Amino acid sequence: MADNPPFSGPFAPSDADLSRCVHCGLCLESCPTYTETGLETESPRGRLYLIKAIAEERIEATPTVVGHLDLCLQCRNCEAVCPSGVPYGRIMEGARAELLANRPPLAWRLRALFLREVIARPRRMAAFATLLRLYRASGLRWLAERAPFLRERVILAPTISGPTFRARGVLARPRGEARGRVALLIGCIMPHAYGRVHEATVRVLARNGFEVVAPPHQACCGALNAHNGDRPTARALARRNIDAFLDAGVDAVVVNSAGCGSAMKEYGELLADDPDYAEKAKRFAGMVKDVTELLAELPLEAPTGRVEADVTFQDPCHLAHAQRITGAPRELLAAIPGLRLVEMAQPDRCCGSAGIYSLAHREMSLDLLDGKMREIAATGAEVIATANPGCMAQIEAGLRRHRRPGRVVHVVELLDEAYR
Amino acid sequence: MPNSSLIRDLSRVVGRRWVLHEPEDLLVYEYDATIERGLPEAVVLPYNANQVSQVVRIARRHNAPVTARGAGTGLSGGAIPCDGGIVIVTSRMNRILEVDAGNRIAVVEPGVINQDITDAVAPHGLYFAPDPSSQKVCTIGGNVAENAGGPHCLRYGTTTNHVLGLEIVTPEGDLVWLGGKTADPPGYDLTGLVVGSEGTICIVTKVIVRLMDCPQSTVTLLAIFDEVDQASHAVSAIIGQGIVPAALEMMDRNTMRAVEEAVQAGYPPDAGAVLLIEVDGLEEETREQADSVRAVCEELGARELRIGFSAEDRERLWAGRKGALGALGRLAPSYYILDGVVPRSKLPAVLRGVYEACDSFGFQVANVFHAGDGNLHPNVMFDERVPGATQRVLDLGEVIMRLCVEAGGTITGEHGVGYEKRNYMSWIFSEDDLEVMAGVKLAFGATDLFNPGKIFPSSKGCGEVSSRMKAAIAKVGPDAYV
């Protein structure tokens, strides 16, 4: 295994992808880790160059080199601003997959193991969620977040409250004129941490004329596995989802977690070389819609109620940059009577959550979070809306860390309130 | 092999964290936005001017050349350490130290992003005029070094017209102020000399920039022509009317086709060229000028004119131009941006020559450029991975530069000479001219300490200086660093 030339495996970034970067540097200021550090090695251009250098055997994938690649949030802001259309996300995922397959650092192996054996397995995930629930309910979290030596270390740890979303099968019948039948991705952490978002999503979709189903055999989307280099697991999960959702006979697959939606829209690429699934994966990817995207395309049922609040919107990276959706959530917010949208300075800048990044790179994550909280504070908004569970948890942690009042919600929750 | 005593000395000044010397750290400072490469021995990220001065003193002691680098977005190899040595990166020196709205100036550190200056002073109704297309990422230090321009430099001038004073570190490591907060100080215009000196005579550590009032009114026109020739003639005719537009940009057919695919700007597929003309100033003035521009374009055969008054309409007209580079990036794996200048009246002939040259080399070319200045930017599409392609593109670049010079133009409009075009300097300057320039450099005591291998021609490889320059350097005496 050790004798394999670097990046010679099946997931290696292609020459064609790598050579797209003309190192113009226009990505630099879009990169959170570059603007934090000022270091080229922590920039998209620098990382692409390092990947290329590993592939060309100009440098070895030493722990420090791997560390530079690992500090990337995969927020893909660089991809959105790149004039040459470099598929940065695909290259980084490929590079990480190759590194994980060849003498990876122990931390990488543990991470992949945890994501594969706990997060992606519903029963184990539920048990893990119970632990997190206890951690909070027992007052342990309260204590830990106030202990001087622990505070910094535990503030970004996920915590869970509220009931788990357990429903499967038909979740809701359409109200009023029927517009179609959609399937909801339940996800791994979402039903435990933000079951209320699923409930709001189902109600809002039904209100807008959709029958909503949750195919029982669906799986975790595999996004975190892919981001962390475990492409085999990501592919296995993708196949299961494709089977489960294509069998459900729906018009669209609705996702209320931007990270999952982005990954599922890329199933076509993920399984491009799988003769049995390539075509199905492409078809499936075309059916995936973020919930805000789907709703904004409709003649939306006009909300009858009001939400009197100053709201600021945090663009999830994988909605704004990976899926290039920025208008839809704002249109939905604008449709809510009484709601005032107050934009923060850089709403599409990563909050530092980035999947399990906040646990793997706590310091960088906290630096980014602190910047985000300053921007949020400057808006004076009491409600922070976003469209991804990771961002929600991170900003909630930010509010606790900065002892600020405020409420973090998914956009559909506000819409749901306005329908009451 | 890293020079351990050099690293130790540098670390003492800026801290270990900010001295980079591992292979992977050095590797990512071997490039900028060109196709040149040069590996440094050490990369230093100082925090303030005082640290820069100490780094320069250490460099002298170790006989290590020093190359300053901002964001590494330059297009002439200016930030590439041709001779190795130390690269000073200014990314940590990114503070806006003072904004004096009343006197229309700001004092900034060299690592401040161009766009950030405008963002910081916008609440006062002010802006920083030079607008290179990389303005969202490029640094003011780099703009000063290369005397950067941009679309709006036609009316407002390049960086040199917007810099009042500079704090610099001399080759001795001393901190010195040139110019100041007032315009037109007495004595030699040393500030003007340093702007555009491409980091060869000093390291800039603070910049006093001039700010401008945001114009009261701006009107943007888009004129579509069947032929490049018609558009080229319109450029001269507009300026001939006594109008100096804020910007006067041209895009040719290849560019439009690419742009159309990427951003659907609504360009007719059979059009030959578009002009984007912006006039600004007082309300009455801009309306009048817009009318004249429209009349000129119509008279010269513009088949369609679009006009934008509101910010949104103007943005829509600019969308195609601003997305042009990106759109071109999708046509081929690599593109090579050339930068030449010709007299406006020669635009039609030179453009024809550019197309012919590219044809004969078998490369596709797209022209998107500052037509009002006669500042051409042919973008040559190629594939870096094809053996020999890069060299052929460079050869083609030389042919195109020759065309510009033969038409009475010059070899760079705004990207600088750098490493890339230093050998073309002898086309436009005599040996005596160049020796005088070398003398100016020597008057600062700079010799080859700062950014060696740039500007001055060499028949040999990276970093070699001509024998006459070496002789000139030798005259300075034993203290000189050679």
Chai-1 contact restraints between the chains, C-beta under 6 A:
chainA,res_idxA,chainB,res_idxB,connection_type,confidence,min_distance_angstrom,max_distance_angstrom,comment,restraint_id
A,S19,B,P333,contact,1.0,0.0,6.0,A-B,restraint_1
A,S19,B,E384,contact,1.0,0.0,6.0,A-B,restraint_2
A,S19,B,R385,contact,1.0,0.0,6.0,A-B,restraint_3
A,R20,B,P333,contact,1.0,0.0,6.0,A-B,restraint_4
A,V22,B,S334,contact,1.0,0.0,6.0,A-B,restraint_5
A,H23,B,Y31,contact,1.0,0.0,6.0,A-B,restraint_6
A,C24,B,A33,contact,1.0,0.0,6.0,A-B,restraint_7
A,G25,B,A33,contact,1.0,0.0,6.0,A-B,restraint_8
A,G25,B,A71,contact,1.0,0.0,6.0,A-B,restraint_9
A,G25,B,G72,contact,1.0,0.0,6.0,A-B,restraint_10
A,G25,B,T73,contact,1.0,0.0,6.0,A-B,restraint_11
A,G25,B,V137,contact,1.0,0.0,6.0,A-B,restraint_12
A,L26,B,V137,contact,1.0,0.0,6.0,A-B,restraint_13
A,L28,B,A71,contact,1.0,0.0,6.0,A-B,restraint_14
A,L28,B,V137,contact,1.0,0.0,6.0,A-B,restraint_15
A,E29,B,K136,contact,1.0,0.0,6.0,A-B,restraint_16
A,E29,B,V137,contact,1.0,0.0,6.0,A-B,restraint_17
A,G38,B,S91,contact,1.0,0.0,6.0,A-B,restraint_18
A,G38,B,R92,contact,1.0,0.0,6.0,A-B,restraint_19
A,E40,B,V28,contact,1.0,0.0,6.0,A-B,restraint_20
A,T41,B,D25,contact,1.0,0.0,6.0,A-B,restraint_21
A,T41,B,V28,contact,1.0,0.0,6.0,A-B,restraint_22
A,G46,B,V28,contact,1.0,0.0,6.0,A-B,restraint_23
A,Y49,B,V28,contact,1.0,0.0,6.0,A-B,restraint_24
A,L50,B,E24,contact,1.0,0.0,6.0,A-B,restraint_25
A,A53,B,L27,contact,1.0,0.0,6.0,A-B,restraint_26
A,I59,B,P23,contact,1.0,0.0,6.0,A-B,restraint_27
A,I59,B,E24,contact,1.0,0.0,6.0,A-B,restraint_28
A,V65,B,E24,contact,1.0,0.0,6.0,A-B,restraint_29
A,P83,B,L325,contact,1.0,0.0,6.0,A-B,restraint_30
A,P83,B,G326,contact,1.0,0.0,6.0,A-B,restraint_31
A,P83,B,G329,contact,1.0,0.0,6.0,A-B,restraint_32
A,S84,B,G329,contact,1.0,0.0,6.0,A-B,restraint_33
A,G85,B,R330,contact,1.0,0.0,6.0,A-B,restraint_34
